[in-house]
Amino acid sequence: MRKIIAASIVAASLLLSACNTVKGLGRDIESVGQAGDEAI
């Protein structure tokens, strides 16, 4: 459970710092979803 929470925090920080456009936001959300699938 801690790994999932840590991955979510890292992904959220990357999402907030890296996405500058709507297209970039979509890619970031997709990558967060993929990371969540891999963590589970």
HTML snippet that shows the backbone in 3Dmol.js (N, CA, C, O; Angstrom):
<script src="https://3Dmol.org/build/3Dmol-min.js"></script>
<div id="view" style="width:600px;height:400px;position:relative"></div>
<script>
const pdb = `
ATOM      1  N   MET A   1       0.826  -1.200   0.000  1.00  0.00           N
ATOM      2  CA  MET A   1       0.000   0.000   0.000  1.00  0.00           C
ATOM      3  C   MET A   1       0.866   1.257   0.000  1.00  0.00           C
ATOM      4  O   MET A   1       0.533   2.246  -0.653  1.00  0.00           O
ATOM      5  N   ARG A   2       1.980   1.215   0.737  1.00  0.00           N
ATOM      6  CA  ARG A   2       2.860   2.388   0.782  1.00  0.00           C
ATOM      7  C   ARG A   2       3.466   2.684  -0.581  1.00  0.00           C
ATOM      8  O   ARG A   2       3.662   3.845  -0.940  1.00  0.00           O
ATOM      9  N   LYS A   3       3.764   1.625  -1.347  1.00  0.00           N
ATOM     10  CA  LYS A   3       4.347   1.833  -2.681  1.00  0.00           C
ATOM     11  C   LYS A   3       3.366   2.539  -3.590  1.00  0.00           C
ATOM     12  O   LYS A   3       3.753   3.408  -4.372  1.00  0.00           O
ATOM     13  N   ILE A   4       2.100   2.175  -3.495  1.00  0.00           N
ATOM     14  CA  ILE A   4       1.076   2.807  -4.332  1.00  0.00           C
ATOM     15  C   ILE A   4       0.937   4.281  -3.961  1.00  0.00           C
ATOM     16  O   ILE A   4       0.838   5.138  -4.839  1.00  0.00           O
ATOM     17  N   ILE A   5       0.931   4.571  -2.681  1.00  0.00           N
ATOM     18  CA  ILE A   5       0.818   5.960  -2.229  1.00  0.00           C
ATOM     19  C   ILE A   5       2.042   6.761  -2.665  1.00  0.00           C
ATOM     20  O   ILE A   5       1.910   7.889  -3.138  1.00  0.00           O
ATOM     21  N   ALA A   6       3.221   6.187  -2.508  1.00  0.00           N
ATOM     22  CA  ALA A   6       4.447   6.879  -2.921  1.00  0.00           C
ATOM     23  C   ALA A   6       4.455   7.122  -4.424  1.00  0.00           C
ATOM     24  O   ALA A   6       4.830   8.204  -4.877  1.00  0.00           O
ATOM     25  N   ALA A   7       4.043   6.124  -5.198  1.00  0.00           N
ATOM     26  CA  ALA A   7       3.991   6.287  -6.649  1.00  0.00           C
ATOM     27  C   ALA A   7       2.982   7.360  -7.037  1.00  0.00           C
ATOM     28  O   ALA A   7       3.216   8.127  -7.971  1.00  0.00           O
ATOM     29  N   SER A   8       1.868   7.417  -6.327  1.00  0.00           N
ATOM     30  CA  SER A   8       0.851   8.436  -6.610  1.00  0.00           C
ATOM     31  C   SER A   8       1.378   9.835  -6.317  1.00  0.00           C
ATOM     32  O   SER A   8       1.121  10.768  -7.078  1.00  0.00           O
ATOM     33  N   ILE A   9       2.105   9.982  -5.229  1.00  0.00           N
ATOM     34  CA  ILE A   9       2.666  11.291  -4.881  1.00  0.00           C
ATOM     35  C   ILE A   9       3.691  11.725  -5.918  1.00  0.00           C
ATOM     36  O   ILE A   9       3.687  12.877  -6.353  1.00  0.00           O
ATOM     37  N   VAL A  10       4.561  10.816  -6.311  1.00  0.00           N
ATOM     38  CA  VAL A  10       5.566  11.135  -7.331  1.00  0.00           C
ATOM     39  C   VAL A  10       4.888  11.482  -8.645  1.00  0.00           C
ATOM     40  O   VAL A  10       5.250  12.463  -9.295  1.00  0.00           O
ATOM     41  N   ALA A  11       3.915  10.688  -9.033  1.00  0.00           N
ATOM     42  CA  ALA A  11       3.209  10.934 -10.289  1.00  0.00           C
ATOM     43  C   ALA A  11       2.480  12.275 -10.251  1.00  0.00           C
ATOM     44  O   ALA A  11       2.479  13.011 -11.238  1.00  0.00           O
ATOM     45  N   ALA A  12       1.868  12.590  -9.132  1.00  0.00           N
ATOM     46  CA  ALA A  12       1.154  13.862  -9.015  1.00  0.00           C
ATOM     47  C   ALA A  12       2.113  15.041  -9.109  1.00  0.00           C
ATOM     48  O   ALA A  12       1.796  16.049  -9.741  1.00  0.00           O
ATOM     49  N   SER A  13       3.276  14.925  -8.489  1.00  0.00           N
ATOM     50  CA  SER A  13       4.243  16.022  -8.561  1.00  0.00           C
ATOM     51  C   SER A  13       4.769  16.186  -9.982  1.00  0.00           C
ATOM     52  O   SER A  13       4.959  17.310 -10.448  1.00  0.00           O
ATOM     53  N   LEU A  14       5.007  15.071 -10.674  1.00  0.00           N
ATOM     54  CA  LEU A  14       5.431  15.158 -12.068  1.00  0.00           C
ATOM     55  C   LEU A  14       4.330  15.752 -12.931  1.00  0.00           C
ATOM     56  O   LEU A  14       4.592  16.563 -13.820  1.00  0.00           O
ATOM     57  N   LEU A  15       3.109  15.347 -12.665  1.00  0.00           N
ATOM     58  CA  LEU A  15       1.964  15.855 -13.419  1.00  0.00           C
ATOM     59  C   LEU A  15       1.850  17.362 -13.261  1.00  0.00           C
ATOM     60  O   LEU A  15       1.636  18.077 -14.240  1.00  0.00           O
ATOM     61  N   LEU A  16       1.990  17.842 -12.050  1.00  0.00           N
ATOM     62  CA  LEU A  16       1.831  19.272 -11.800  1.00  0.00           C
ATOM     63  C   LEU A  16       2.991  20.091 -12.351  1.00  0.00           C
ATOM     64  O   LEU A  16       2.803  21.240 -12.753  1.00  0.00           O
ATOM     65  N   SER A  17       4.191  19.510 -12.374  1.00  0.00           N
ATOM     66  CA  SER A  17       5.344  20.279 -12.822  1.00  0.00           C
ATOM     67  C   SER A  17       5.598  20.178 -14.320  1.00  0.00           C
ATOM     68  O   SER A  17       6.228  21.067 -14.894  1.00  0.00           O
ATOM     69  N   ALA A  18       5.121  19.112 -14.972  1.00  0.00           N
ATOM     70  CA  ALA A  18       5.507  18.866 -16.358  1.00  0.00           C
ATOM     71  C   ALA A  18       4.472  19.272 -17.391  1.00  0.00           C
ATOM     72  O   ALA A  18       4.838  19.533 -18.537  1.00  0.00           O
ATOM     73  N   CYS A  19       3.227  19.334 -17.045  1.00  0.00           N
ATOM     74  CA  CYS A  19       2.221  19.558 -18.092  1.00  0.00           C
ATOM     75  C   CYS A  19       1.945  21.044 -18.270  1.00  0.00           C
ATOM     76  O   CYS A  19       1.545  21.731 -17.330  1.00  0.00           O
ATOM     77  N   ASN A  20       2.161  21.525 -19.477  1.00  0.00           N
ATOM     78  CA  ASN A  20       1.915  22.934 -19.778  1.00  0.00           C
ATOM     79  C   ASN A  20       0.788  23.121 -20.769  1.00  0.00           C
ATOM     80  O   ASN A  20       0.261  24.224 -20.915  1.00  0.00           O
ATOM     81  N   THR A  21       0.416  22.058 -21.449  1.00  0.00           N
ATOM     82  CA  THR A  21      -0.659  22.161 -22.440  1.00  0.00           C
ATOM     83  C   THR A  21      -1.706  21.098 -22.159  1.00  0.00           C
ATOM     84  O   THR A  21      -1.471  20.182 -21.371  1.00  0.00           O
ATOM     85  N   VAL A  22      -2.834  21.215 -22.787  1.00  0.00           N
ATOM     86  CA  VAL A  22      -3.903  20.228 -22.620  1.00  0.00           C
ATOM     87  C   VAL A  22      -3.435  18.876 -23.145  1.00  0.00           C
ATOM     88  O   VAL A  22      -3.719  17.842 -22.541  1.00  0.00           O
ATOM     89  N   LYS A  23      -2.728  18.881 -24.254  1.00  0.00           N
ATOM     90  CA  LYS A  23      -2.197  17.643 -24.824  1.00  0.00           C
ATOM     91  C   LYS A  23      -1.209  17.000 -23.848  1.00  0.00           C
ATOM     92  O   LYS A  23      -1.238  15.787 -23.641  1.00  0.00           O
ATOM     93  N   GLY A  24      -0.352  17.800 -23.260  1.00  0.00           N
ATOM     94  CA  GLY A  24       0.614  17.299 -22.273  1.00  0.00           C
ATOM     95  C   GLY A  24      -0.098  16.757 -21.044  1.00  0.00           C
ATOM     96  O   GLY A  24       0.328  15.753 -20.473  1.00  0.00           O
ATOM     97  N   LEU A  25      -1.164  17.405 -20.637  1.00  0.00           N
ATOM     98  CA  LEU A  25      -1.936  16.934 -19.491  1.00  0.00           C
ATOM     99  C   LEU A  25      -2.524  15.557 -19.774  1.00  0.00           C
ATOM    100  O   LEU A  25      -2.507  14.679 -18.911  1.00  0.00           O
ATOM    101  N   GLY A  26      -3.044  15.371 -20.985  1.00  0.00           N
ATOM    102  CA  GLY A  26      -3.598  14.065 -21.357  1.00  0.00           C
ATOM    103  C   GLY A  26      -2.547  12.976 -21.321  1.00  0.00           C
ATOM    104  O   GLY A  26      -2.809  11.872 -20.845  1.00  0.00           O
ATOM    105  N   ARG A  27      -1.364  13.277 -21.819  1.00  0.00           N
ATOM    106  CA  ARG A  27      -0.271  12.290 -21.787  1.00  0.00           C
ATOM    107  C   ARG A  27       0.148  11.987 -20.357  1.00  0.00           C
ATOM    108  O   ARG A  27       0.408  10.835 -20.010  1.00  0.00           O
ATOM    109  N   ASP A  28       0.212  13.025 -19.529  1.00  0.00           N
ATOM    110  CA  ASP A  28       0.602  12.818 -18.139  1.00  0.00           C
ATOM    111  C   ASP A  28      -0.415  11.948 -17.406  1.00  0.00           C
ATOM    112  O   ASP A  28      -0.033  11.060 -16.643  1.00  0.00           O
ATOM    113  N   ILE A  29      -1.693  12.193 -17.627  1.00  0.00           N
ATOM    114  CA  ILE A  29      -2.738  11.391 -16.977  1.00  0.00           C
ATOM    115  C   ILE A  29      -2.650   9.944 -17.443  1.00  0.00           C
ATOM    116  O   ILE A  29      -2.804   9.019 -16.646  1.00  0.00           O
ATOM    117  N   GLU A  30      -2.404   9.752 -18.723  1.00  0.00           N
ATOM    118  CA  GLU A  30      -2.278   8.398 -19.256  1.00  0.00           C
ATOM    119  C   GLU A  30      -1.078   7.684 -18.634  1.00  0.00           C
ATOM    120  O   GLU A  30      -1.174   6.506 -18.289  1.00  0.00           O
ATOM    121  N   SER A  31       0.046   8.379 -18.488  1.00  0.00           N
ATOM    122  CA  SER A  31       1.233   7.750 -17.908  1.00  0.00           C
ATOM    123  C   SER A  31       1.021   7.424 -16.432  1.00  0.00           C
ATOM    124  O   SER A  31       1.535   6.420 -15.939  1.00  0.00           O
ATOM    125  N   VAL A  32       0.272   8.258 -15.728  1.00  0.00           N
ATOM    126  CA  VAL A  32      -0.050   7.967 -14.331  1.00  0.00           C
ATOM    127  C   VAL A  32      -0.907   6.704 -14.244  1.00  0.00           C
ATOM    128  O   VAL A  32      -0.696   5.868 -13.366  1.00  0.00           O
ATOM    129  N   GLY A  33      -1.868   6.567 -15.149  1.00  0.00           N
ATOM    130  CA  GLY A  33      -2.698   5.370 -15.176  1.00  0.00           C
ATOM    131  C   GLY A  33      -1.888   4.127 -15.459  1.00  0.00           C
ATOM    132  O   GLY A  33      -2.112   3.084 -14.844  1.00  0.00           O
ATOM    133  N   GLN A  34      -0.947   4.224 -16.384  1.00  0.00           N
ATOM    134  CA  GLN A  34      -0.093   3.080 -16.703  1.00  0.00           C
ATOM    135  C   GLN A  34       0.795   2.729 -15.507  1.00  0.00           C
ATOM    136  O   GLN A  34       0.991   1.551 -15.209  1.00  0.00           O
ATOM    137  N   ALA A  35       1.324   3.727 -14.829  1.00  0.00           N
ATOM    138  CA  ALA A  35       2.164   3.464 -13.655  1.00  0.00           C
ATOM    139  C   ALA A  35       1.344   2.794 -12.563  1.00  0.00           C
ATOM    140  O   ALA A  35       1.846   1.910 -11.868  1.00  0.00           O
ATOM    141  N   GLY A  36       0.099   3.199 -12.404  1.00  0.00           N
ATOM    142  CA  GLY A  36      -0.770   2.577 -11.418  1.00  0.00           C
ATOM    143  C   GLY A  36      -1.046   1.121 -11.763  1.00  0.00           C
ATOM    144  O   GLY A  36      -1.064   0.264 -10.879  1.00  0.00           O
ATOM    145  N   ASP A  37      -1.262   0.840 -13.039  1.00  0.00           N
ATOM    146  CA  ASP A  37      -1.487  -0.548 -13.465  1.00  0.00           C
ATOM    147  C   ASP A  37      -0.258  -1.409 -13.208  1.00  0.00           C
ATOM    148  O   ASP A  37      -0.381  -2.555 -12.776  1.00  0.00           O
ATOM    149  N   GLU A  38       0.917  -0.866 -13.470  1.00  0.00           N
ATOM    150  CA  GLU A  38       2.157  -1.614 -13.256  1.00  0.00           C
ATOM    151  C   GLU A  38       2.421  -1.836 -11.775  1.00  0.00           C
ATOM    152  O   GLU A  38       2.967  -2.871 -11.394  1.00  0.00           O
ATOM    153  N   ALA A  39       2.041  -0.879 -10.937  1.00  0.00           N
ATOM    154  CA  ALA A  39       2.257  -1.013  -9.491  1.00  0.00           C
ATOM    155  C   ALA A  39       1.375  -2.080  -8.884  1.00  0.00           C
ATOM    156  O   ALA A  39       1.752  -2.726  -7.906  1.00  0.00           O
ATOM    157  N   ILE A  40       0.203  -2.265  -9.462  1.00  0.00           N
ATOM    158  CA  ILE A  40      -0.732  -3.257  -8.932  1.00  0.00           C
ATOM    159  C   ILE A  40      -0.374  -4.579  -9.510  1.00  0.00           C
ATOM    160  O   ILE A  40      -1.025  -5.580  -9.210  1.00  0.00           O
TER     161      ILE A  40
END
`;
const viewer = $3Dmol.createViewer("view");
viewer.addModel(pdb, "pdb");
viewer.setStyle({}, {cartoon: {color: "spectrum"}});
viewer.zoomTo();
viewer.render();
</script>
